[in-house]
Amino acid sequence: MVSRVGVLVRLAALVSIASGLVGGAVWFTDLSDRADGDDLRWGWWHNPFLRFDPFSELYLDISVWVLLGCAAASGLGGLLLLARNPLGRRLVTGQAVVAIATNGVVVVFLVLMALGILALGWTREALALRLGSICVNLALWRFLRTSAVPDSVSGPSRARPTARSS
């Protein structure tokens, strides 16, 4: 009989795989757009942050590579979760923390721009992409950190033989 937690772990694995594929496509598109020699400011997502001190070209390059790595870890972790390998849980929860932190920094500045506190242009697509990533990763992290999940991920428990006293 398949437990409800087992079904939810499989669903989390599929969400993680889908998240990894979408994130991988987005960040790989951003990186491959750099091949024409321009910077991220004029790239696929038209990044307005380059005129603001904390966001330099180096920062954006590093953050895009980090998020591409998180997407790869999410997809691989989802595949490992489907195979009931405990390493999948660690990969998905670990990348979730890094992706939430990286996207969270950008979201703070996007919100400040939306409120007019920072006088820079911003795009709704960038905000939707970052908030969506944060929500998915937060849900995966929260679910996979529950106490019910480690038992279901590591496979069926094997009962230890008990010594009977005579």
C-alpha positions as CSV (number, residue, x, y, z in Angstrom):
1,M,0.0,0.0,0.0
2,V,1.4,3.4,-1.0
3,S,1.4,5.9,1.9
4,R,0.1,9.4,1.5
5,V,3.6,10.7,2.4
6,G,5.1,8.5,-0.4
7,V,2.8,10.1,-2.9
8,L,3.6,13.6,-1.7
9,V,7.4,12.8,-1.9
10,R,6.9,11.7,-5.5
11,L,4.9,14.9,-6.2
12,A,7.7,16.9,-4.6
13,A,10.2,15.1,-6.8
14,L,8.2,15.9,-10.0
15,V,7.9,19.6,-8.9
16,S,11.6,19.7,-8.2
17,I,12.4,18.2,-11.7
18,A,10.0,20.7,-13.4
19,S,11.5,23.6,-11.4
20,G,15.0,22.5,-12.4
21,L,14.1,22.3,-16.0
22,V,12.4,25.7,-16.1
23,G,15.1,27.4,-14.0
24,G,17.8,25.7,-16.2
25,A,16.2,27.0,-19.4
26,V,15.8,30.5,-18.0
27,W,19.4,30.9,-16.6
28,F,21.0,29.0,-19.6
29,T,19.2,31.4,-21.9
30,D,20.5,34.3,-19.9
31,L,24.1,33.0,-20.1
32,S,23.9,32.0,-23.8
33,D,22.6,35.5,-24.6
34,R,26.0,36.8,-23.5
35,A,27.6,35.2,-26.5
36,D,26.9,38.3,-28.7
37,G,29.2,40.3,-26.5
38,D,26.8,42.5,-24.7
39,D,26.3,42.6,-20.9
40,L,23.4,41.4,-18.8
41,R,21.8,44.9,-18.9
42,W,20.8,44.4,-22.5
43,G,20.3,40.6,-22.3
44,W,17.2,38.5,-22.6
45,W,15.6,39.8,-19.4
46,H,16.9,43.4,-19.8
47,N,18.4,43.7,-16.4
48,P,18.2,47.3,-15.0
49,F,20.4,46.6,-12.0
50,L,23.7,47.4,-13.5
51,R,23.4,51.1,-12.8
52,F,22.9,50.4,-9.1
53,D,26.0,49.9,-7.0
54,P,25.4,46.5,-5.3
55,F,24.6,45.0,-8.7
56,S,27.6,45.0,-10.9
57,E,28.3,42.8,-14.0
58,L,30.3,40.5,-11.8
59,Y,27.5,40.1,-9.2
60,L,25.0,39.3,-12.0
61,D,27.3,36.8,-13.6
62,I,27.9,35.0,-10.3
63,S,24.2,35.0,-9.4
64,V,23.2,33.6,-12.8
65,W,25.8,30.8,-12.5
66,V,24.7,30.1,-8.9
67,L,21.0,29.9,-10.0
68,L,21.9,27.7,-12.9
69,G,23.7,25.4,-10.5
70,C,20.6,25.4,-8.2
71,A,18.4,24.5,-11.1
72,A,20.7,21.5,-11.9
73,A,20.7,20.4,-8.3
74,S,16.9,20.7,-8.1
75,G,16.4,18.6,-11.2
76,L,19.0,16.0,-10.1
77,G,17.6,16.0,-6.6
78,G,14.1,15.4,-7.9
79,L,15.3,12.4,-10.0
80,L,17.1,11.0,-6.9
81,L,13.9,11.5,-4.8
82,L,12.0,9.4,-7.4
83,A,14.6,6.7,-7.0
84,R,14.1,7.0,-3.2
85,N,17.7,8.0,-2.6
86,P,18.2,10.2,0.5
87,L,20.8,12.3,-1.3
88,G,17.9,13.7,-3.4
89,R,16.4,15.3,-0.3
90,R,19.6,16.9,0.7
91,L,20.2,18.3,-2.8
92,V,16.7,19.8,-3.1
93,T,16.7,21.3,0.4
94,G,20.3,22.6,0.1
95,Q,19.7,24.3,-3.3
96,A,16.4,25.7,-2.1
97,V,18.2,27.7,0.7
98,V,20.8,29.1,-1.8
99,A,18.2,29.9,-4.5
100,I,15.9,31.6,-1.9
101,A,18.7,33.8,-0.6
102,T,20.0,34.7,-4.1
103,N,16.5,35.5,-5.5
104,G,15.5,37.2,-2.2
105,V,18.2,39.9,-2.6
106,V,17.0,40.7,-6.0
107,V,13.3,40.8,-4.9
108,V,14.1,43.3,-2.2
109,F,15.5,45.7,-4.7
110,L,12.7,45.1,-7.2
111,V,10.1,45.9,-4.5
112,L,12.1,49.1,-3.6
113,M,12.0,50.0,-7.3
114,A,8.3,49.3,-7.5
115,L,7.6,51.5,-4.5
116,G,9.6,54.3,-6.1
117,I,12.3,54.3,-3.4
118,L,14.9,53.5,-6.0
119,A,14.6,55.4,-9.2
120,L,15.4,52.5,-11.6
121,G,13.3,50.7,-14.2
122,W,12.1,47.3,-13.3
123,T,10.1,44.6,-15.1
124,R,7.1,42.6,-13.8
125,E,8.6,39.5,-15.5
126,A,11.7,39.7,-13.4
127,L,9.7,40.0,-10.2
128,A,7.3,37.2,-11.1
129,L,10.2,34.9,-12.0
130,R,12.0,35.6,-8.7
131,L,8.9,35.3,-6.5
132,G,7.8,32.1,-8.3
133,S,11.2,30.6,-7.7
134,I,11.1,31.6,-4.0
135,C,7.6,30.1,-3.5
136,V,8.4,26.8,-5.2
137,N,11.7,26.4,-3.3
138,L,10.2,27.4,0.0
139,A,7.4,24.9,-0.4
140,L,9.9,22.1,-1.3
141,W,12.2,23.0,1.5
142,R,9.4,23.1,4.0
143,F,7.9,19.8,3.0
144,L,11.1,17.9,2.7
145,R,12.3,19.1,6.1
146,T,9.3,17.5,7.9
147,S,10.0,14.5,10.1
148,A,7.8,12.2,8.0
149,V,9.9,12.5,4.9
150,P,13.2,11.0,5.8
151,D,11.6,7.6,6.6
152,S,9.7,7.6,3.3
153,V,12.7,8.7,1.2
154,S,15.1,6.1,2.5
155,G,12.9,3.2,1.5
156,P,10.9,0.8,3.5
157,S,12.1,0.4,7.0
158,R,13.6,-2.9,7.9
159,A,12.6,-4.3,11.3
160,R,15.4,-5.3,13.5
161,P,15.2,-8.8,14.9
162,T,14.6,-8.7,18.5
163,A,16.1,-11.2,20.9
164,R,13.5,-13.2,22.7
165,S,14.2,-14.1,26.2
166,S,13.4,-17.7,27.1
